[in-house]
Amino acid sequence: MLGDITELLSHKNWAVVGVSSNSEKYGYRVYIKLKKAGYSVYAINPKLESIDGDRCYPSLAALPTKPDAVSIIVPPKITEQVIKDCIELGINRIWLQPGSESEEAIRNAEAHGITLIHNQCVLIQARDKVF
């Protein structure tokens, strides 16, 4: 899994699904940390228009370009749909933040050859690498 983590973090164009405007939530923290580390990051949340002065998109399909990797920070049932969206859009690198996983989402991603990180927090795993 360490190789997959390093591989995912080597890509600089990310989307964070489940961005929050609440600075105490992980959706906010992951988004801000990736930005501060020099990543190009798209915010995804259909309920927000902007975050930290940046446009927030309602879905992955609404993005102007396809991200290299996606961090998912939503409830498991929503994660299952986001995985389907990633498959349809040809996005093949996904990081499921703790609490966003479901067995169905993991099975579906793996069945489609997606590089998938789960049971790991990007904030902790990437701390020594980029933050």
C-alpha positions as CSV (number, residue, x, y, z in Angstrom):
1,M,0.0,0.0,0.0
2,L,2.9,2.4,0.6
3,G,3.7,2.3,-3.1
4,D,0.1,3.2,-3.9
5,I,0.2,6.1,-1.4
6,T,3.4,7.4,-2.9
7,E,2.0,7.0,-6.4
8,L,-1.2,8.9,-5.6
9,L,0.7,11.7,-3.9
10,S,2.9,12.1,-7.0
11,H,0.0,13.4,-8.9
12,K,-0.7,17.1,-8.4
13,N,-4.2,17.5,-9.8
14,W,-6.8,16.5,-7.2
15,A,-10.5,16.8,-6.5
16,V,-11.8,16.6,-2.9
17,V,-15.4,15.3,-2.8
18,G,-17.1,16.3,0.4
19,V,-15.4,19.6,0.9
20,S,-16.7,21.5,3.9
21,S,-16.7,25.2,4.8
22,N,-16.3,24.2,8.5
23,S,-12.6,24.4,9.3
24,E,-13.1,21.7,12.0
25,K,-14.2,19.1,9.4
26,Y,-11.8,16.8,7.5
27,G,-13.4,17.9,4.2
28,Y,-12.0,21.4,4.8
29,R,-8.7,20.2,6.3
30,V,-7.8,17.9,3.4
31,Y,-8.7,20.5,0.8
32,I,-6.6,23.3,2.5
33,K,-3.6,21.0,3.2
34,L,-3.4,19.8,-0.4
35,K,-3.7,23.4,-1.7
36,K,-0.9,24.6,0.7
37,A,1.3,21.7,-0.4
38,G,1.1,23.0,-4.0
39,Y,-1.5,20.7,-5.4
40,S,-4.1,21.9,-7.9
41,V,-7.3,21.0,-6.0
42,Y,-11.0,21.1,-7.1
43,A,-13.6,21.4,-4.4
44,I,-16.7,19.2,-4.8
45,N,-19.9,19.8,-2.8
46,P,-23.3,20.5,-4.4
47,K,-24.3,22.6,-1.4
48,L,-21.5,25.1,-1.6
49,E,-20.7,27.8,-4.2
50,S,-17.2,28.5,-2.9
51,I,-14.6,27.6,-0.3
52,D,-11.6,29.6,0.7
53,G,-12.3,32.0,-2.2
54,D,-12.3,29.1,-4.8
55,R,-15.2,27.9,-6.8
56,C,-16.9,24.7,-5.5
57,Y,-18.3,22.3,-8.1
58,P,-21.5,20.3,-7.7
59,S,-20.0,17.1,-9.0
60,L,-16.9,15.5,-10.6
61,A,-18.7,15.7,-14.0
62,A,-18.9,19.5,-13.7
63,L,-15.1,20.0,-13.4
64,P,-13.3,21.7,-16.3
65,T,-10.7,19.0,-16.4
66,K,-10.4,15.5,-15.2
67,P,-8.4,15.2,-11.9
68,D,-5.6,12.7,-11.6
69,A,-6.8,11.6,-8.1
70,V,-9.9,12.0,-5.9
71,S,-10.1,12.2,-2.2
72,I,-13.6,11.1,-1.0
73,I,-14.9,12.4,2.4
74,V,-18.6,11.6,2.4
75,P,-20.8,9.0,4.0
76,P,-20.5,5.5,2.6
77,K,-23.7,5.5,0.6
78,I,-22.7,8.7,-1.3
79,T,-19.2,7.2,-1.8
80,E,-20.7,4.3,-3.7
81,Q,-22.2,6.8,-6.2
82,V,-19.0,8.8,-6.4
83,I,-17.0,5.6,-7.2
84,K,-19.5,5.0,-10.1
85,D,-19.0,8.6,-11.3
86,C,-15.2,8.1,-11.2
87,I,-15.5,4.9,-13.3
88,E,-17.7,6.7,-15.8
89,L,-15.3,9.6,-16.0
90,G,-12.2,7.4,-16.3
91,I,-10.7,8.5,-12.9
92,N,-8.6,5.7,-11.7
93,R,-6.9,6.9,-8.5
94,I,-9.1,7.3,-5.4
95,W,-8.4,7.9,-1.7
96,L,-11.3,7.0,0.6
97,Q,-10.9,8.9,3.9
98,P,-11.8,6.9,7.0
99,G,-15.5,6.8,7.5
100,S,-16.3,7.1,3.8
101,E,-15.7,3.4,3.0
102,S,-18.2,0.7,2.2
103,E,-17.5,-2.9,1.1
104,E,-19.5,-2.3,-2.1
105,A,-17.5,0.9,-3.0
106,I,-14.2,-0.9,-2.4
107,R,-15.3,-4.0,-4.4
108,N,-16.5,-1.9,-7.3
109,A,-13.4,0.3,-7.4
110,E,-11.1,-2.8,-7.3
111,A,-13.1,-4.6,-9.9
112,H,-12.5,-1.7,-12.3
113,G,-8.8,-1.6,-11.7
114,I,-8.8,1.7,-9.7
115,T,-5.8,2.4,-7.5
116,L,-7.6,2.7,-4.2
117,I,-6.3,3.8,-0.7
118,H,-8.6,3.2,2.2
119,N,-8.4,2.8,6.0
120,Q,-5.7,5.5,5.8
121,C,-6.0,9.3,6.3
122,V,-4.3,11.4,3.7
123,L,-3.4,14.0,6.3
124,I,-1.4,11.4,8.3
125,Q,0.1,9.4,5.4
126,A,1.2,12.5,3.5
127,R,2.4,14.5,6.4
128,D,6.1,13.6,6.0
129,K,5.9,13.6,2.2
130,V,4.2,16.9,1.3
131,F,3.0,18.9,4.3
